[in-house]
């Protein structure tokens, strides 16, 4: 084996043992693996002489002693790529910079910031993404440069700038939050959604100023933005936060069913201990859209106490609904919110074992193992019949239910 001692200009030291026929390119590969320095950025010196990739390392050793080499990080290749007239080559240069990590000083950061003014939007967007890899979080000089891109003519670049701010800003940074909040009025709905996501990532939980900015977006004409608003409210608000819960409740009757679903899911996060919120979510089981009903049925077990009679009664109605997915979801919810041995729930679940939909029968079998009492002979008899169910997928849940009941 050949011993090599490698030093860089920062004073870091790396000792390697390489195969006798190793070349400089092999050394660079080891450095890339251990120090995360891409090969193309490495320049290896022996004394003052630059070593070529094809040079053999043993040729530089004497008397079996370790070979002492110096590693210099150079951006020459990146600069060549970035000076190209080809958009693709400039993108390659930016991507290479993004692989450098955070241990190489301000040089790669300065180059990436300069790329934020490139004529090609893909270069600018990639530069923003790469900055998150090479910069330490909270660097306000970099954050200010990124914020300057929030008025970029490209929608994709503005969205990328917001994502970069969310990744790099310190939690609760009010200056950055104010800049991001301004993007809530952007002319494009995708940027407004990105701004809501960034606010969720930067704002501290319970930040009333950020929450007030977010809640106003429930009036946005685009349903995607209103959905993102519900998600942001759930992220920024605190459990039991009355203003946040109130804003969500006001939008449970949004004209778009996607928004109603998002609001229900947000209420699961913030309103699980709020009686009014639980009551309003239960009322949503009357929604005309089956998708909303499914979301409510799936949400209720996380909001109500086990044995809640109102929730159990409301969910039971949907085990006989017209949509198979809703019936299955209702049975799954009953298994979670019903106390063991509830006769009404057991009877309804047994009835669902005769459902024409095999998926519903599977859900009923999984539920019966939890809602029926162990050793209940009529239930065991009913479940046993499905060990030979016409649908093969039903037989396994039947066997599992029997193991739970016997």
N, C-alpha and C positions, 0 to 999 in steps of 0.2 A: 504493500500500500504506500501511497505518497501522501506525506503530511503537508498541508498548506495552512499558513497563518494569514488571514485576510483582515486588513484594517480599512475603515472608511474615514473620511475627513472629519466626521463627528467624534472619532475616537472609539467607536464600537469595534469589537474584536470577534472574529469567528475562526475557529479551528476546524479544519475538515480533513478527512482521510479519503482519498480517492484511489481508484484503480490505477495501476501502473501505466496503462495506455490512455489515460484521461487527457482530454484537451481543454482549452480555456472555455469552450462552449459548455462542457460538462460542469465546470466550476460555476459558471453563471447560472446554470439550471439549479444547482444546489443552493446558491444564494437566493434565487427567486423563491425557492421552496421555504427556506428558513427565515429570510428577512422580508419576504413579500415585495421584492424589488423586481419588476419585470426585466427580462433579459435585455430588451432593446434599450433600456435606460442605463445599463451597466457599462463602465469602461474600466478595464483592469490594467494596472500599471505594475511593471517590475522595475523599480527605481523610477526613472522618468520615461521609460519606454512603454508605449501602448502595446498590449498583447492582442494578437488577432485571434478570432474564434477557433481557427484551425490549429493554432500553436499547441504543441504537446507540452504538458506540464513538466514531466520528468526531465526534459531537456534543460529546464531552468534550475533543477536541483543540483546540489553539490554535496558530496560526502554523506549522503543520506540525511542531511539536516532538513528541517522544515523550511519550505519556501515561503518567504515573506512577500506578500503582494498588497497593493493598495487598490481599493475600490472607489471609483468616482461616479457619482450620479450625473448623467448628462441628459438634457432635453433636446439635443441636436436633431434627432430623428423626428421628434414631435414638431419641432419648429419647421422642419422641411415639409411635413405633411400639412401643417396649418397655413403655410405660405402658398400651397397649391391652388390653382384655379378650379380644381375639381372639388365639388361639394362633398362627394363621397370620401375623398382623401382627407379633407378637413374633419369630417365626422370621425374617421378612423383615428386621427390625431387626438381628438377630444376624448374618445373612448379609451385610448391608451393612458391618457392622464388620469382618468377615473379609476385605473387599476393600481395607482401608486400608494394609496393609503394615506395616513396622516403623519408620517414620520419624515417628510422631506421638505419641510419649511414652506416659505411663502412663494417660491418660484412657480410650482404648478398652479397654485391658487391664483397668482397674478395672470398667468396665461389663460386660465379658464374665465376669469372675469373679463379679460379682453375679448374672449370669444362670445360674450353676451351681446356684442355689437356686430357679430358676423351677419352678412347679408342673407344667409340661408337659415330658415327657421329651425330646421332639424339640428343644425350645429348649435344654435342658441339653446334649444331644448336639451340636447345632450350635455351641454356645458353646465346647465343648471343641475341636472342629475348627477354629474360627476363631482360637482362642488360638495355634495353631501358626503362623498367618500373621502375627500382630501382635507376637509375643514373640520376644525373642532366646533362642537355646538356652542352657540352663544357668541360667536365672533361678529360683533356689530359692524365692523368695516365690511365684511362679506355680506351680512344681512342687508345692509344699506344698498349694496350693489344689486342684490337680488330684488329688493323692493323696487328699485328703479326700472325693473322689467315688467312691473304690473300694468304698464300702459303699452306694452308691446302690441303691434298690430295683429300678431298671430294669437288665436284663441288657445292653441296647444301650448304655446310658450307661456301665456299668462297662467294657465292651469299649472304648468310645471313650476313656475315661480312660486305659486301658493303652496304646492306640495313641498318644495325645497324649504320655504320659510317654516312650514310645520315641522320638518325634520330637524332643522338647525336651531330654531329659536328655543330659548330657555322657557320652561313652563312658567306661565304667568307674566311673560314679558309684555307689559302694557303698551309700549311703543309699537311693537310688532303687531299686537292685537288690533291697535287702531288702524294700522295700514291695511291689515287683512280685512277688517270690517268695512273699509271703503270699497272693497271689491264686491261686496254684497249688492251693489247697485250696478255692476258691470252690465253691458248691453247684451251679453250672451249668457244663457242660462247655465251652460256647462261651467263657466267661470264662477258663477254664483254658487253652484254646487261645490266646486273646489274650495271656494272661500269658506263655506260652512264646514267642510271637512277640516280645513286648516284651523279654524277657530276651535273646533272640538279638540284638536291635537295640542293647541297651545294654551288655551284657557284652563285655569285651575277650576276644579269642581267647586260650584257655588259662586262663581264670579258673576255678580249681578249685572255688571255693565255688559259683559259678553253675552249673557243670557238675553238681556233686553234687545241687543242688536239682532240676535238670532230669531227671537220670537216674531219680530216684524216681518220675517220672510214667509210666514204663514199666509201673507196676502199676495205672494208672488203668483202671477198668472200661469206659471208652468208647474205641472204637478210633480215633476222630478225634483224641483227646488223645494216644494213643500214637504216631500218625503225626506229629503236631506235635512230639512229644518227639524222634523220630528226626531231624527237620529241625533242631531246636534244638541237638541234640548235634553235628550236622555243622557248624553255624554257630559254636558256642562252642569245640569241640575243635580241636586243632591236628593237622596232618598227622602221622600216626604216633603220636598220643596213645594210649598203651596203655590207660588206664582207660576212655576214650571208646570205643575199638574193642572192648574187652572187654564193655562194656555193650550195644553194638550186636549183637555176636555172640550174646549170651545171648538176644536177642529175634528172632533169625532164624527161629525156629520158632513165632512168635506165632500164636495161633489165627485171627487175621484176616489174609486175604491182602493187604489194603491196607497193613497195618503191615509185613508182610514186604517188600513192595515199597519202602516208605519206608526201611526199614533197609538194604536193598541199596543204594539210592541214596545213603544217608549213608556207607556203607562205601566207595563210589567216591570220596568226598571225602576221607575220613580214612585209608583202609586200602589205598590202591593199591600201597604198598610193603611191606605186611605179608603175609608168606607165608600165615599162618593165615587171615587175612581173605579173601585171594584163593581159597584152597582151599575155604573154607566157602561163598563165593559161587558157585563152580563147582558145589558139591554142590546148590545150590538149583535147578539145572537139572532136578533130579528132582522138583521141587515138583508137586503134583497140579493146581495152578491154572495154566492157560496164560498168564494175565496176568503172574504172577510170573516164569514162564520167559522171557517177552518182555522184561521189565525186566532180568533177569539177562543175557540175550543182548546187549542194548543196552549194558549196563554193562561187560561184560568187556573190550572194546577199550580202555577207559580205565583198566583195572586191571592188565592183563598186558602183558608185553613181546611185541613182534612175534616170531612163531615159537614161542610157548609151546605145546609139543606137547600137554600135558594139556588146556589150554583149547580148542585147535583140535579135538581129538578129541571133547570134550564138546559143542562147538557143532555139529560136523558131524552128530551124531546127530539134531539137531533140524531139519536140512534135509529130513528125511523124516517129520516129525511130522504129526499129523492136522489141525493148525490152519494155515491159509494164512498168517496174520499171523506166526506163529512161524517158519514156513519162510523167509519173506521177511526177517525180522529176523536169523535165523541166517546167511543168505547175506550180508547187509550186514556182520555182525560178522566173518565169515570174510575178507571183502575187506580188513578193517582189521588183522587179527591174523596173517594168513598171509604168509609170505615168498613172493616171486614164484617161480613154477615148482613149487610143492609138488604132486607128481603125484596124491596122494590127494584133495586139495582140488579140483584141476582136474577130475578124473574125476567127483567128486560134483556139482560145479557144472554140468558138462556134462549130467549126468543130470537136473538140475533144469530144464534148458531144455525138457524135455518135460512139465513139470508142467501139469496141467489148468487151474490158476489163472493167469490172465494176469499178475497182480501178482507172483506168484512168478517167472514167466519174466522179467519186467522186472528183478527183483532179481538173478536169476542172470546176466543179460546185463551188468548194471552190475558185478557181482562178477568175472565172467570177464575183463573188461578189465584188472583189477588183479592177479588171481592167476596168470593164464597168461603165459607168456613171449611177448615180441614175436616175430612171425613163425612161431608154432606153426601149421603147416598144418592138422592135424586140427581144432584149435580154430576156426581161421578158417572152415573149411568148415561146421562145426556152427553157428557164429554167422550165417553168410551165409544159411542156410535161413530165418532169422527176419526177413530183410528183407521177406519176403512173408507174415509171420505173419497168421493169420486175425483177430487182434485188432490194430487200428490202433495202440493205445498201446504195443505191444511193438516196433514197427518202428523207432521212433526210438532206443531204447536199443541195438537191434541195430546200427544205423549208427554210434552212438557207440563201441560196443565194437570194431567193425571198425577205426575210425580209431585206436584205442589199440593194436590188435594188428598192424596192417599197417605 
